[in-house]
């Protein structure tokens, strides 16, 4: 009998080993984050000097970015490097598992890098310290200037291996940078890495710009510009900087978003004061009117399969959220709770719709199923709106404004993020005030 | 007896305090807004003598009040007299709504004003509209008064 149990136990252990012992559950707020040690990447002594940065500390810098990414998820607890027990190069070959377990680490990241012929070669390994085995090993080569992206890609691979979900670190945020007094705000289109680095300004601030949104391949941004005092939807090629008006509408177009295949832009067009939803095929330039109703129809967002559109309408008298087929048929109201609902955005996983809710003078960011059931309000504040999904559908980014006094002082606009569990709310640092965030998909797939 | 009097006095003091504070809030509300629409004159400018440049709206609404219609009729009369003038009607919303909905709302407000001007004999060709949503508050404060002043359409001389 004893023998049978022992065999069974052994079987379970070995089964567990092949599937790794450590996993991170991201479906709920994690109060017990996984302790992880990120060893500085060992810099090969044959590495060349690069004028733009310090090669010798590059391994340390990359490990710091990985740690910061992990910490921002709330799911991991990166351990202090001072307690590390092995040199990076030796740990990377084969860690002394029992020593790392002593500092209470459950996972260990090691790596090394070499810069030669102006190429950066990076290799990393993820170790399961409890099972005493390697979980992932990968190497890749890129240009040295891409070193921050290398750190993000490594973070994604590790996140993927430990949570079973794709990551969201090698991504960018498009947003509107804001400066100046509240009644004379200067707004510019801006772009930054998900961790707030590498901010680039895409417009000069001469005209008002709002609501930038990425296309699925992250090369284009569609947005609203008041160029020549004619508010219209524009398309911007990030690489070339070329901008063009979308379509030839005799009035304001706004609230643009790409279709999931990137071929169409869906938006509102205000004709004689009434806003309806239209789409335009970017190749054929064919314009299609999708809603036809004397009330306001705006903020359209496609489901990831492109078959449905969720949008905002006040046809019931007040702002509510609706879903229809993408040809405009079968319109169905999905919000019935007390309060106003706006800015519906379909999750990239297809299961949820994120929204802004206004109730009794307070603003909420929430999620619900696409039939309107299962509403969960994640965060409440004086003013916040415009959620945008992380590519894995686990995190929302949005903007929040503060109250101002009688002279307009005290006003600010900042970017925030929150897990759809309702946990892990945090502010994203930006160089200036910021609003209207749009989260890109993964840059490397 | 003395005790009773003291209580009575206390009540008088309390009651009058309540009355005064009730008066002051009621008075303030009466002066500034009626049915959620701003009725004051702060922020109002004039296109010509006796012709106010703006009208105000209730939260999330684009319907015209009696006072708004009166203002727009004055604007129409002024435009009929000054045949060369063209105008832009700017529609605005307060900061208490989502950005995209507010753009649509500003557009609807500006068009409500334009339509009324047209019914009083001004050619639509002389009126262009633009919505600024919540982007251009005239009063930058976060208060019900400021919000009521910001829910507006403003007729601006364009030439």
Interface residues (C-beta under 8 A of the other chain):
Chain A: X181 X182 X183 X185 X208 X210 X211 X224 X229 X230 X231 X252 X254 X255 X268 X270 X272 X273 X274 X275 X296 X298 X299 X312 X314 X318 X319 X340 X342 X343 X356 X358 X361 X382 X383 X385 X386 X401 X403 X404 X405 X406 X407 X408 X411 X435 X436
Chain B: X60 X62 X95 X96 X97 X98 X99 X100 X101 X103 X104 X105 X107 X108 X110 X111 X112 X114 X115 X129 X130 X131 X132 X135 X136 X137 X138 X139 X140 X141 X142 X143 X146
